[in-house]
Amino acid sequence: MFAFQKIVEKRIREAQESGEFDNLPGRGEPLHIEDDSHIPEDLRLAYKILKNADCIPPELQLRKEIRQMEDMLEGIPDEKEKYRQIKKINYKIMQLNMMRNTSPLLEETEIYYQKVLDKLAQK
């Protein structure tokens, strides 16, 4: 095994010296290493396959929908419509929290109508 590693290292060094790695895409940019430590070990491969197929797990889809709904909330001028939107967001957050088997301290917190009104009044 050690001899094989030496051969590989030698060929890599030769390729570097001859400039074969100079025009690779992403050269000089940091590597993007995915952190999948939060995903249970038995689901990592399945999630990776889904990601490569442009499908995302239901938990991530819900999080994405929640973020989109929160972004839309800022542009709604009507107070009643904002309240309805907050109720929908809270329902999605409840769904997300029920899907996960984690500590309640790590769950998403719901949006409360009065807090939203206070924040909007500050703007």
Distance bins in CASP14 RR format, pairs under 12 A and 6 or more apart:
PFRMAT RR
TARGET T0000
AUTHOR 0000-0000-0000
RMODE 2
METHOD distances of the structure
MODEL  1
1 7 0 0 0 0 0 1 0 0 0 0 0
1 8 0 0 0 0 0 1 0 0 0 0 0
2 8 0 0 0 0 0 1 0 0 0 0 0
2 9 0 0 0 0 0 1 0 0 0 0 0
3 9 0 0 0 0 0 1 0 0 0 0 0
3 10 0 0 0 0 0 1 0 0 0 0 0
4 10 0 0 0 0 0 1 0 0 0 0 0
4 11 0 0 0 0 0 1 0 0 0 0 0
5 11 0 0 0 0 0 1 0 0 0 0 0
5 12 0 0 0 0 0 1 0 0 0 0 0
6 12 0 0 0 0 0 1 0 0 0 0 0
6 13 0 0 0 0 0 1 0 0 0 0 0
7 13 0 0 0 0 0 1 0 0 0 0 0
7 14 0 0 0 0 0 1 0 0 0 0 0
8 14 0 0 0 0 0 1 0 0 0 0 0
8 15 0 0 0 0 0 1 0 0 0 0 0
9 15 0 0 0 0 0 1 0 0 0 0 0
9 16 0 0 0 0 0 1 0 0 0 0 0
10 16 0 0 0 0 0 1 0 0 0 0 0
10 17 0 0 0 0 0 1 0 0 0 0 0
11 17 0 0 0 0 0 1 0 0 0 0 0
11 18 0 0 0 0 0 1 0 0 0 0 0
11 20 0 0 0 0 0 1 0 0 0 0 0
11 21 0 0 0 0 0 1 0 0 0 0 0
12 18 0 0 0 0 0 1 0 0 0 0 0
12 19 0 0 0 0 0 1 0 0 0 0 0
12 20 0 0 0 0 1 0 0 0 0 0 0
12 21 0 0 0 0 1 0 0 0 0 0 0
13 19 0 0 0 0 0 1 0 0 0 0 0
13 20 0 0 0 0 0 1 0 0 0 0 0
13 21 0 0 0 0 0 1 0 0 0 0 0
14 20 0 0 0 0 1 0 0 0 0 0 0
14 21 0 0 0 0 0 1 0 0 0 0 0
15 21 1 0 0 1 0 0 0 0 0 0 0
15 22 0 0 0 0 0 1 0 0 0 0 0
15 24 0 0 0 0 0 1 0 0 0 0 0
16 22 0 0 0 0 1 0 0 0 0 0 0
16 24 0 0 0 0 0 1 0 0 0 0 0
19 27 0 0 0 0 0 1 0 0 0 0 0
20 27 0 0 0 0 0 1 0 0 0 0 0
21 27 1 0 0 1 0 0 0 0 0 0 0
21 28 0 0 0 0 0 1 0 0 0 0 0
22 28 0 0 0 0 0 1 0 0 0 0 0
26 32 0 0 0 0 1 0 0 0 0 0 0
34 44 0 0 0 0 1 0 0 0 0 0 0
34 47 0 0 0 0 0 1 0 0 0 0 0
34 48 0 0 0 0 1 0 0 0 0 0 0
34 51 0 0 0 0 1 0 0 0 0 0 0
34 52 0 0 0 0 0 1 0 0 0 0 0
35 44 0 0 0 0 0 1 0 0 0 0 0
36 43 0 0 0 0 1 0 0 0 0 0 0
36 44 1 0 1 0 0 0 0 0 0 0 0
36 45 0 0 0 0 1 0 0 0 0 0 0
36 46 0 0 0 0 0 1 0 0 0 0 0
36 47 1 0 0 1 0 0 0 0 0 0 0
36 48 1 0 0 1 0 0 0 0 0 0 0
36 51 0 0 0 0 1 0 0 0 0 0 0
36 57 0 0 0 0 0 1 0 0 0 0 0
36 60 0 0 0 0 0 1 0 0 0 0 0
37 44 0 0 0 0 1 0 0 0 0 0 0
38 44 0 0 0 0 0 1 0 0 0 0 0
38 47 0 0 0 0 0 1 0 0 0 0 0
38 57 0 0 0 0 0 1 0 0 0 0 0
38 59 0 0 0 0 0 1 0 0 0 0 0
38 60 0 0 0 0 0 1 0 0 0 0 0
38 100 0 0 0 0 0 1 0 0 0 0 0
38 102 0 0 0 0 1 0 0 0 0 0 0
38 106 0 0 0 0 1 0 0 0 0 0 0
39 45 0 0 0 0 1 0 0 0 0 0 0
39 46 0 0 0 0 1 0 0 0 0 0 0
39 47 1 0 1 0 0 0 0 0 0 0 0
39 48 0 0 0 0 1 0 0 0 0 0 0
39 50 0 0 0 0 0 1 0 0 0 0 0
39 51 0 0 0 0 0 1 0 0 0 0 0
39 57 0 0 0 0 1 0 0 0 0 0 0
39 59 0 0 0 0 1 0 0 0 0 0 0
39 60 0 0 0 0 0 1 0 0 0 0 0
39 100 0 0 0 0 0 1 0 0 0 0 0
39 102 0 0 0 0 0 1 0 0 0 0 0
40 46 0 0 0 0 1 0 0 0 0 0 0
40 47 0 0 0 0 1 0 0 0 0 0 0
40 57 0 0 0 0 0 1 0 0 0 0 0
40 59 0 0 0 0 0 1 0 0 0 0 0
40 100 0 0 0 0 0 1 0 0 0 0 0
40 101 0 0 0 0 1 0 0 0 0 0 0
40 102 0 0 0 0 0 1 0 0 0 0 0
41 47 0 0 0 0 0 1 0 0 0 0 0
43 49 0 0 0 0 0 1 0 0 0 0 0
43 50 0 0 0 0 1 0 0 0 0 0 0
43 51 0 0 0 0 0 1 0 0 0 0 0
43 57 0 0 0 0 1 0 0 0 0 0 0
43 58 0 0 0 0 0 1 0 0 0 0 0
43 59 0 0 0 0 0 1 0 0 0 0 0
43 101 0 0 0 0 0 1 0 0 0 0 0
44 50 0 0 0 0 0 1 0 0 0 0 0
44 51 0 0 0 0 0 1 0 0 0 0 0
44 57 0 0 0 0 0 1 0 0 0 0 0
45 51 0 0 0 0 0 1 0 0 0 0 0
45 52 0 0 0 0 0 1 0 0 0 0 0
46 52 0 0 0 0 0 1 0 0 0 0 0
46 53 0 0 0 0 0 1 0 0 0 0 0
46 55 0 0 0 0 0 1 0 0 0 0 0
46 56 0 0 0 0 0 1 0 0 0 0 0
46 57 0 0 0 0 1 0 0 0 0 0 0
47 53 0 0 0 0 0 1 0 0 0 0 0
47 55 0 0 0 0 1 0 0 0 0 0 0
47 56 0 0 0 0 1 0 0 0 0 0 0
47 57 1 0 1 0 0 0 0 0 0 0 0
47 58 0 0 0 0 0 1 0 0 0 0 0
47 59 0 0 0 0 1 0 0 0 0 0 0
47 60 0 0 0 0 1 0 0 0 0 0 0
48 55 0 0 0 0 0 1 0 0 0 0 0
48 56 0 0 0 0 0 1 0 0 0 0 0
48 57 0 0 0 0 0 1 0 0 0 0 0
49 55 0 0 0 0 1 0 0 0 0 0 0
49 56 0 0 0 0 0 1 0 0 0 0 0
49 57 0 0 0 0 0 1 0 0 0 0 0
50 56 1 0 0 1 0 0 0 0 0 0 0
50 57 1 0 0 1 0 0 0 0 0 0 0
50 58 0 0 0 0 0 1 0 0 0 0 0
50 59 0 0 0 0 0 1 0 0 0 0 0
50 60 0 0 0 0 1 0 0 0 0 0 0
50 61 0 0 0 0 0 1 0 0 0 0 0
51 57 0 0 0 0 1 0 0 0 0 0 0
51 60 0 0 0 0 1 0 0 0 0 0 0
55 61 0 0 0 0 1 0 0 0 0 0 0
56 62 0 0 0 0 1 0 0 0 0 0 0
56 63 0 0 0 0 1 0 0 0 0 0 0
56 64 1 0 0 1 0 0 0 0 0 0 0
56 65 0 0 0 0 0 1 0 0 0 0 0
57 63 0 0 0 0 1 0 0 0 0 0 0
57 64 0 0 0 0 0 1 0 0 0 0 0
57 96 0 0 0 0 0 1 0 0 0 0 0
57 99 0 0 0 0 1 0 0 0 0 0 0
57 100 0 0 0 0 0 1 0 0 0 0 0
58 64 0 0 0 0 0 1 0 0 0 0 0
58 65 0 0 0 0 0 1 0 0 0 0 0
58 92 0 0 0 0 0 1 0 0 0 0 0
58 95 0 0 0 0 1 0 0 0 0 0 0
58 96 0 0 0 0 1 0 0 0 0 0 0
58 98 0 0 0 0 0 1 0 0 0 0 0
58 99 1 0 0 1 0 0 0 0 0 0 0
58 100 0 0 0 0 0 1 0 0 0 0 0
59 65 0 0 0 0 0 1 0 0 0 0 0
59 66 0 0 0 0 0 1 0 0 0 0 0
59 92 0 0 0 0 0 1 0 0 0 0 0
59 93 0 0 0 0 0 1 0 0 0 0 0
59 95 0 0 0 0 1 0 0 0 0 0 0
59 96 1 0 0 1 0 0 0 0 0 0 0
59 97 0 0 0 0 0 1 0 0 0 0 0
59 98 0 0 0 0 0 1 0 0 0 0 0
59 99 1 0 1 0 0 0 0 0 0 0 0
59 100 1 0 0 1 0 0 0 0 0 0 0
59 101 0 0 0 0 0 1 0 0 0 0 0
59 102 0 0 0 0 0 1 0 0 0 0 0
59 107 0 0 0 0 0 1 0 0 0 0 0
59 108 0 0 0 0 0 1 0 0 0 0 0
60 66 0 0 0 0 0 1 0 0 0 0 0
60 67 0 0 0 0 0 1 0 0 0 0 0
60 96 0 0 0 0 1 0 0 0 0 0 0
60 99 0 0 0 0 0 1 0 0 0 0 0
60 100 0 0 0 0 0 1 0 0 0 0 0
61 67 0 0 0 0 0 1 0 0 0 0 0
61 68 0 0 0 0 0 1 0 0 0 0 0
61 92 0 0 0 0 0 1 0 0 0 0 0
61 95 0 0 0 0 0 1 0 0 0 0 0
61 96 0 0 0 0 1 0 0 0 0 0 0
61 99 0 0 0 0 0 1 0 0 0 0 0
62 68 0 0 0 0 0 1 0 0 0 0 0
62 69 0 0 0 0 0 1 0 0 0 0 0
62 88 0 0 0 0 0 1 0 0 0 0 0
62 89 0 0 0 0 0 1 0 0 0 0 0
62 91 0 0 0 0 0 1 0 0 0 0 0
62 92 1 0 1 0 0 0 0 0 0 0 0
62 93 0 0 0 0 1 0 0 0 0 0 0
62 94 0 0 0 0 0 1 0 0 0 0 0
62 95 1 0 0 1 0 0 0 0 0 0 0
62 96 1 0 1 0 0 0 0 0 0 0 0
62 97 0 0 0 0 1 0 0 0 0 0 0
62 98 0 0 0 0 0 1 0 0 0 0 0
62 99 1 0 0 1 0 0 0 0 0 0 0
62 100 0 0 0 0 0 1 0 0 0 0 0
62 108 0 0 0 0 1 0 0 0 0 0 0
63 69 0 0 0 0 0 1 0 0 0 0 0
63 70 0 0 0 0 0 1 0 0 0 0 0
63 89 0 0 0 0 0 1 0 0 0 0 0
63 92 0 0 0 0 1 0 0 0 0 0 0
63 93 0 0 0 0 1 0 0 0 0 0 0
63 95 0 0 0 0 0 1 0 0 0 0 0
63 96 1 0 0 1 0 0 0 0 0 0 0
63 97 0 0 0 0 0 1 0 0 0 0 0
63 99 0 0 0 0 0 1 0 0 0 0 0
63 100 0 0 0 0 0 1 0 0 0 0 0
63 107 0 0 0 0 0 1 0 0 0 0 0
63 108 1 0 0 1 0 0 0 0 0 0 0
64 70 0 0 0 0 0 1 0 0 0 0 0
64 71 0 0 0 0 0 1 0 0 0 0 0
64 92 0 0 0 0 0 1 0 0 0 0 0
64 96 0 0 0 0 0 1 0 0 0 0 0
65 71 0 0 0 0 0 1 0 0 0 0 0
65 72 0 0 0 0 0 1 0 0 0 0 0
65 88 0 0 0 0 1 0 0 0 0 0 0
65 89 0 0 0 0 1 0 0 0 0 0 0
65 91 0 0 0 0 0 1 0 0 0 0 0
65 92 1 0 1 0 0 0 0 0 0 0 0
65 93 0 0 0 0 0 1 0 0 0 0 0
65 95 0 0 0 0 1 0 0 0 0 0 0
65 96 0 0 0 0 1 0 0 0 0 0 0
65 108 0 0 0 0 0 1 0 0 0 0 0
66 72 0 0 0 0 0 1 0 0 0 0 0
66 73 0 0 0 0 0 1 0 0 0 0 0
66 85 0 0 0 0 0 1 0 0 0 0 0
66 86 0 0 0 0 0 1 0 0 0 0 0
66 88 0 0 0 0 1 0 0 0 0 0 0
66 89 1 0 0 1 0 0 0 0 0 0 0
66 90 0 0 0 0 1 0 0 0 0 0 0
66 91 0 0 0 0 1 0 0 0 0 0 0
66 92 1 0 1 0 0 0 0 0 0 0 0
66 93 1 0 0 1 0 0 0 0 0 0 0
66 94 0 0 0 0 0 1 0 0 0 0 0
66 95 0 0 0 0 1 0 0 0 0 0 0
66 96 1 0 0 1 0 0 0 0 0 0 0
66 97 0 0 0 0 0 1 0 0 0 0 0
66 108 1 0 0 1 0 0 0 0 0 0 0
66 109 0 0 0 0 0 1 0 0 0 0 0
66 110 0 0 0 0 0 1 0 0 0 0 0
66 111 0 0 0 0 1 0 0 0 0 0 0
67 73 0 0 0 0 0 1 0 0 0 0 0
67 89 0 0 0 0 1 0 0 0 0 0 0
67 92 0 0 0 0 0 1 0 0 0 0 0
67 93 0 0 0 0 0 1 0 0 0 0 0
67 96 0 0 0 0 0 1 0 0 0 0 0
67 108 0 0 0 0 0 1 0 0 0 0 0
67 111 0 0 0 0 0 1 0 0 0 0 0
68 74 0 0 0 0 0 1 0 0 0 0 0
68 85 0 0 0 0 0 1 0 0 0 0 0
68 88 0 0 0 0 0 1 0 0 0 0 0
68 89 0 0 0 0 1 0 0 0 0 0 0
68 92 0 0 0 0 0 1 0 0 0 0 0
69 75 0 0 0 0 0 1 0 0 0 0 0
69 76 0 0 0 0 0 1 0 0 0 0 0
69 82 0 0 0 0 0 1 0 0 0 0 0
69 84 0 0 0 0 0 1 0 0 0 0 0
69 85 1 0 0 1 0 0 0 0 0 0 0
69 86 0 0 0 0 1 0 0 0 0 0 0
69 87 0 0 0 0 0 1 0 0 0 0 0
69 88 1 0 0 1 0 0 0 0 0 0 0
69 89 1 0 1 0 0 0 0 0 0 0 0
69 90 0 0 0 0 0 1 0 0 0 0 0
69 91 0 0 0 0 0 1 0 0 0 0 0
69 92 1 0 0 1 0 0 0 0 0 0 0
69 93 0 0 0 0 1 0 0 0 0 0 0
69 111 0 0 0 0 1 0 0 0 0 0 0
70 76 0 0 0 0 0 1 0 0 0 0 0
70 82 0 0 0 0 0 1 0 0 0 0 0
70 85 0 0 0 0 1 0 0 0 0 0 0
70 86 0 0 0 0 1 0 0 0 0 0 0
70 88 0 0 0 0 0 1 0 0 0 0 0
70 89 1 0 0 1 0 0 0 0 0 0 0
70 90 0 0 0 0 0 1 0 0 0 0 0
70 92 0 0 0 0 1 0 0 0 0 0 0
70 93 0 0 0 0 0 1 0 0 0 0 0
70 108 0 0 0 0 0 1 0 0 0 0 0
70 109 0 0 0 0 0 1 0 0 0 0 0
70 110 0 0 0 0 0 1 0 0 0 0 0
70 111 1 0 0 1 0 0 0 0 0 0 0
70 116 0 0 0 0 1 0 0 0 0 0 0
70 119 0 0 0 0 0 1 0 0 0 0 0
71 85 0 0 0 0 0 1 0 0 0 0 0
71 89 0 0 0 0 0 1 0 0 0 0 0
72 81 0 0 0 0 0 1 0 0 0 0 0
72 82 0 0 0 0 1 0 0 0 0 0 0
72 84 0 0 0 0 0 1 0 0 0 0 0
72 85 1 0 0 1 0 0 0 0 0 0 0
72 86 0 0 0 0 0 1 0 0 0 0 0
72 88 0 0 0 0 0 1 0 0 0 0 0
72 89 0 0 0 0 1 0 0 0 0 0 0
73 79 0 0 0 0 0 1 0 0 0 0 0
73 81 0 0 0 0 1 0 0 0 0 0 0
73 82 1 0 0 1 0 0 0 0 0 0 0
73 83 0 0 0 0 0 1 0 0 0 0 0
73 84 0 0 0 0 0 1 0 0 0 0 0
73 85 1 0 1 0 0 0 0 0 0 0 0
73 86 1 0 0 1 0 0 0 0 0 0 0
73 87 0 0 0 0 0 1 0 0 0 0 0
73 88 0 0 0 0 1 0 0 0 0 0 0
73 89 1 0 0 1 0 0 0 0 0 0 0
73 90 0 0 0 0 0 1 0 0 0 0 0
73 111 0 0 0 0 1 0 0 0 0 0 0
73 113 0 0 0 0 0 1 0 0 0 0 0
73 115 0 0 0 0 0 1 0 0 0 0 0
73 116 1 0 0 1 0 0 0 0 0 0 0
73 117 0 0 0 0 0 1 0 0 0 0 0
73 119 0 0 0 0 0 1 0 0 0 0 0
73 120 0 0 0 0 1 0 0 0 0 0 0
74 82 0 0 0 0 1 0 0 0 0 0 0
74 85 0 0 0 0 0 1 0 0 0 0 0
74 86 0 0 0 0 0 1 0 0 0 0 0
74 116 0 0 0 0 1 0 0 0 0 0 0
74 119 0 0 0 0 1 0 0 0 0 0 0
74 120 0 0 0 0 1 0 0 0 0 0 0
74 123 0 0 0 0 1 0 0 0 0 0 0
75 81 0 0 0 0 1 0 0 0 0 0 0
75 82 0 0 0 0 1 0 0 0 0 0 0
75 85 0 0 0 0 1 0 0 0 0 0 0
75 120 0 0 0 0 1 0 0 0 0 0 0
75 123 0 0 0 0 0 1 0 0 0 0 0
76 82 1 0 1 0 0 0 0 0 0 0 0
76 83 0 0 0 0 1 0 0 0 0 0 0
76 84 0 0 0 0 1 0 0 0 0 0 0
76 85 1 0 0 1 0 0 0 0 0 0 0
76 86 0 0 0 0 1 0 0 0 0 0 0
76 88 0 0 0 0 0 1 0 0 0 0 0
76 89 0 0 0 0 0 1 0 0 0 0 0
76 116 0 0 0 0 0 1 0 0 0 0 0
76 120 0 0 0 0 1 0 0 0 0 0 0
77 85 0 0 0 0 0 1 0 0 0 0 0
77 120 0 0 0 0 0 1 0 0 0 0 0
78 84 0 0 0 0 1 0 0 0 0 0 0
78 85 0 0 0 0 1 0 0 0 0 0 0
78 120 0 0 0 0 0 1 0 0 0 0 0
79 85 0 0 0 0 0 1 0 0 0 0 0
79 86 0 0 0 0 0 1 0 0 0 0 0
79 113 0 0 0 0 1 0 0 0 0 0 0
79 114 0 0 0 0 0 1 0 0 0 0 0
79 116 0 0 0 0 1 0 0 0 0 0 0
79 117 1 0 0 1 0 0 0 0 0 0 0
79 120 0 0 0 0 1 0 0 0 0 0 0
79 121 0 0 0 0 0 1 0 0 0 0 0
80 86 0 0 0 0 0 1 0 0 0 0 0
80 87 0 0 0 0 0 1 0 0 0 0 0
80 113 0 0 0 0 0 1 0 0 0 0 0
81 87 0 0 0 0 0 1 0 0 0 0 0
81 88 0 0 0 0 0 1 0 0 0 0 0
82 88 0 0 0 0 0 1 0 0 0 0 0
82 89 0 0 0 0 0 1 0 0 0 0 0
82 111 0 0 0 0 0 1 0 0 0 0 0
82 113 1 0 0 1 0 0 0 0 0 0 0
82 114 0 0 0 0 0 1 0 0 0 0 0
82 116 1 0 0 1 0 0 0 0 0 0 0
82 117 0 0 0 0 1 0 0 0 0 0 0
82 119 0 0 0 0 0 1 0 0 0 0 0
82 120 1 0 0 1 0 0 0 0 0 0 0
83 89 0 0 0 0 0 1 0 0 0 0 0
83 90 0 0 0 0 0 1 0 0 0 0 0
83 111 0 0 0 0 0 1 0 0 0 0 0
83 112 0 0 0 0 0 1 0 0 0 0 0
83 113 1 0 1 0 0 0 0 0 0 0 0
83 114 0 0 0 0 0 1 0 0 0 0 0
83 116 0 0 0 0 1 0 0 0 0 0 0
83 117 0 0 0 0 1 0 0 0 0 0 0
83 120 0 0 0 0 0 1 0 0 0 0 0
84 90 0 0 0 0 0 1 0 0 0 0 0
84 91 0 0 0 0 0 1 0 0 0 0 0
84 113 0 0 0 0 0 1 0 0 0 0 0
85 91 0 0 0 0 0 1 0 0 0 0 0
85 92 0 0 0 0 0 1 0 0 0 0 0
85 111 0 0 0 0 1 0 0 0 0 0 0
85 113 0 0 0 0 0 1 0 0 0 0 0
85 116 0 0 0 0 1 0 0 0 0 0 0
86 92 0 0 0 0 0 1 0 0 0 0 0
86 93 0 0 0 0 0 1 0 0 0 0 0
86 110 0 0 0 0 1 0 0 0 0 0 0
86 111 1 0 1 0 0 0 0 0 0 0 0
86 112 1 0 0 1 0 0 0 0 0 0 0
86 113 1 0 1 0 0 0 0 0 0 0 0
86 114 0 0 0 0 0 1 0 0 0 0 0
86 115 0 0 0 0 1 0 0 0 0 0 0
86 116 1 0 0 1 0 0 0 0 0 0 0
86 117 0 0 0 0 1 0 0 0 0 0 0
86 119 0 0 0 0 0 1 0 0 0 0 0
86 120 0 0 0 0 0 1 0 0 0 0 0
87 93 0 0 0 0 0 1 0 0 0 0 0
87 94 0 0 0 0 0 1 0 0 0 0 0
87 110 0 0 0 0 1 0 0 0 0 0 0
87 111 0 0 0 0 1 0 0 0 0 0 0
87 112 0 0 0 0 0 1 0 0 0 0 0
87 113 0 0 0 0 1 0 0 0 0 0 0
87 116 0 0 0 0 0 1 0 0 0 0 0
88 94 0 0 0 0 0 1 0 0 0 0 0
88 95 0 0 0 0 0 1 0 0 0 0 0
88 110 0 0 0 0 0 1 0 0 0 0 0
88 111 0 0 0 0 0 1 0 0 0 0 0
89 95 0 0 0 0 0 1 0 0 0 0 0
89 96 0 0 0 0 0 1 0 0 0 0 0
89 108 0 0 0 0 1 0 0 0 0 0 0
89 109 0 0 0 0 0 1 0 0 0 0 0
89 110 1 0 0 1 0 0 0 0 0 0 0
89 111 1 0 1 0 0 0 0 0 0 0 0
89 112 0 0 0 0 0 1 0 0 0 0 0
89 113 0 0 0 0 0 1 0 0 0 0 0
89 116 0 0 0 0 1 0 0 0 0 0 0
90 96 0 0 0 0 0 1 0 0 0 0 0
90 97 0 0 0 0 0 1 0 0 0 0 0
90 108 0 0 0 0 1 0 0 0 0 0 0
90 109 0 0 0 0 1 0 0 0 0 0 0
90 110 1 0 1 0 0 0 0 0 0 0 0
90 111 1 0 0 1 0 0 0 0 0 0 0
90 112 0 0 0 0 1 0 0 0 0 0 0
90 113 0 0 0 0 1 0 0 0 0 0 0
90 115 0 0 0 0 0 1 0 0 0 0 0
90 116 0 0 0 0 0 1 0 0 0 0 0
91 97 0 0 0 0 0 1 0 0 0 0 0
91 98 0 0 0 0 0 1 0 0 0 0 0
91 108 0 0 0 0 0 1 0 0 0 0 0
91 110 0 0 0 0 1 0 0 0 0 0 0
91 111 0 0 0 0 0 1 0 0 0 0 0
92 98 0 0 0 0 0 1 0 0 0 0 0
92 99 0 0 0 0 0 1 0 0 0 0 0
92 108 0 0 0 0 1 0 0 0 0 0 0
92 110 0 0 0 0 1 0 0 0 0 0 0
92 111 0 0 0 0 0 1 0 0 0 0 0
93 99 0 0 0 0 0 1 0 0 0 0 0
93 100 0 0 0 0 0 1 0 0 0 0 0
93 107 0 0 0 0 1 0 0 0 0 0 0
93 108 1 0 1 0 0 0 0 0 0 0 0
93 109 1 0 0 1 0 0 0 0 0 0 0
93 110 1 0 1 0 0 0 0 0 0 0 0
93 111 1 0 0 1 0 0 0 0 0 0 0
93 112 0 0 0 0 0 1 0 0 0 0 0
94 100 0 0 0 0 0 1 0 0 0 0 0
94 107 0 0 0 0 1 0 0 0 0 0 0
94 108 0 0 0 0 1 0 0 0 0 0 0
94 109 0 0 0 0 0 1 0 0 0 0 0
94 110 1 0 0 1 0 0 0 0 0 0 0
94 111 0 0 0 0 0 1 0 0 0 0 0
95 107 0 0 0 0 0 1 0 0 0 0 0
95 108 0 0 0 0 1 0 0 0 0 0 0
95 110 0 0 0 0 0 1 0 0 0 0 0
96 102 0 0 0 0 0 1 0 0 0 0 0
96 106 0 0 0 0 0 1 0 0 0 0 0
96 107 1 0 0 1 0 0 0 0 0 0 0
96 108 1 0 1 0 0 0 0 0 0 0 0
96 109 0 0 0 0 0 1 0 0 0 0 0
96 110 0 0 0 0 0 1 0 0 0 0 0
97 103 0 0 0 0 0 1 0 0 0 0 0
97 104 1 0 0 1 0 0 0 0 0 0 0
97 105 0 0 0 0 0 1 0 0 0 0 0
97 106 0 0 0 0 1 0 0 0 0 0 0
97 107 1 0 1 0 0 0 0 0 0 0 0
97 108 1 0 0 1 0 0 0 0 0 0 0
97 109 0 0 0 0 1 0 0 0 0 0 0
97 110 0 0 0 0 1 0 0 0 0 0 0
98 104 0 0 0 0 0 1 0 0 0 0 0
98 107 0 0 0 0 1 0 0 0 0 0 0
98 108 0 0 0 0 0 1 0 0 0 0 0
99 107 0 0 0 0 0 1 0 0 0 0 0
99 108 0 0 0 0 0 1 0 0 0 0 0
100 106 1 0 0 1 0 0 0 0 0 0 0
100 107 1 0 0 1 0 0 0 0 0 0 0
100 108 0 0 0 0 1 0 0 0 0 0 0
101 107 0 0 0 0 0 1 0 0 0 0 0
102 108 0 0 0 0 0 1 0 0 0 0 0
109 115 0 0 0 0 0 1 0 0 0 0 0
110 116 0 0 0 0 0 1 0 0 0 0 0
111 117 0 0 0 0 0 1 0 0 0 0 0
111 118 0 0 0 0 0 1 0 0 0 0 0
111 119 0 0 0 0 0 1 0 0 0 0 0
111 120 0 0 0 0 0 1 0 0 0 0 0
112 118 0 0 0 0 1 0 0 0 0 0 0
112 119 0 0 0 0 0 1 0 0 0 0 0
113 119 0 0 0 0 0 1 0 0 0 0 0
113 120 0 0 0 0 0 1 0 0 0 0 0
114 120 0 0 0 0 0 1 0 0 0 0 0
114 121 0 0 0 0 0 1 0 0 0 0 0
115 121 0 0 0 0 0 1 0 0 0 0 0
115 122 0 0 0 0 0 1 0 0 0 0 0
116 122 0 0 0 0 0 1 0 0 0 0 0
116 123 0 0 0 0 0 1 0 0 0 0 0
117 123 0 0 0 0 0 1 0 0 0 0 0
END
